[in-house]
Amino acid sequence: MSILDGLETGQVLAERTFSLSRDTLVRYAGASGDFNPIHYRDDVAASVGLPGVLAHGMLTMGVAAQPVVDWLDGRGWVSDYQVRFTRPVVVDPVDGAELTVVATVGAIDDAGARIDLTVSYAGSTVLGKAQVRVTPLG
Amino acid sequence: MNPELTERDFASVAPYLVGREKVREFARAVLATAPLHHDVEAARAAGFADVVAPPTFPIVVAEATLQQLLAEPDAGIDFSRVVHGDQRFTYSRPVVAGDELTATLRVTSIKSLGGNSMITSETTMVDAAGEHVVTSISTLVVRGDDS
């Protein structure tokens, strides 16, 4: 059965909350090779006028795709993924930051579907035009 | 920023061999728990040769090409003023462990907007057979003095 069967525009595929902590940022820095200190040093973040240590935009982008990948469950793959970084995610040293991801079917065609992501933190969206193109396997 | 960057030919960076443990490490880092990122048998059952890299993994490979851009002596890009504006990955097929990816950078546009400069680059990645796998498209915003 194709992932496209029964899919409807506007349908919410998944809604998930992810907790980011400073540990998450350090782990992402190591795995990605992005060691910009604004992602782990409060003093450096403050010195360049930031409200605090920020999550890597690419970490937010990476995490935000997971509800779609989990929904696909090996029945399809992500053939295109784009985002615009519109607001920073400040990660508190004690409380961290909570990201909420809502994945909604944006459009369907013969070859696949466009899934739109709404990614928010502290009540505001942090990614714009966050779109995942999914292509069925087989 | 130097507008002539769009006409420049950048050399391909040394081939990047996608390792199975690197895929697992990157997957853990983006909180990706789907079995096909971690479990070889699950990936093979879905039709892939080995564990599948998460959708944003190619940024690790693209990073080396972006460093090439920032290192251009006449680029006029102050790294401390750079923020990531947008990002896109356009795939011909998923990246799997065992892939050897060769990445080549091209600057596609340079614009000025309200004192900021925006530089868009494409990093094209091909496999060992020379077939296209994925293109990473990044826009970096270089903040002006006032922002």
Interface residues (C-beta under 8 A of the other chain):
Chain A: F18 T24 R27 Y28 G30 A31 S32 G33 D34 V48 G57 M58 L59 M61 G62 V63 A65 Q66 V69 D70 L72 D73 G74 R75 W77 V78 S79 D80 Y81 Q82 V83 R84 F85 K129 V132 L137 G138
Chain B: E25 F26 R28 A29 V30 L31 A32 T33 A34 P35 L36 A42 A43 A45 A46 G47 V52 P54 P55 T56 I59 V60 E63 S80 V83 H84 G85 D86 Q87 R88 F89 T90 Y91 R93 P94 I137
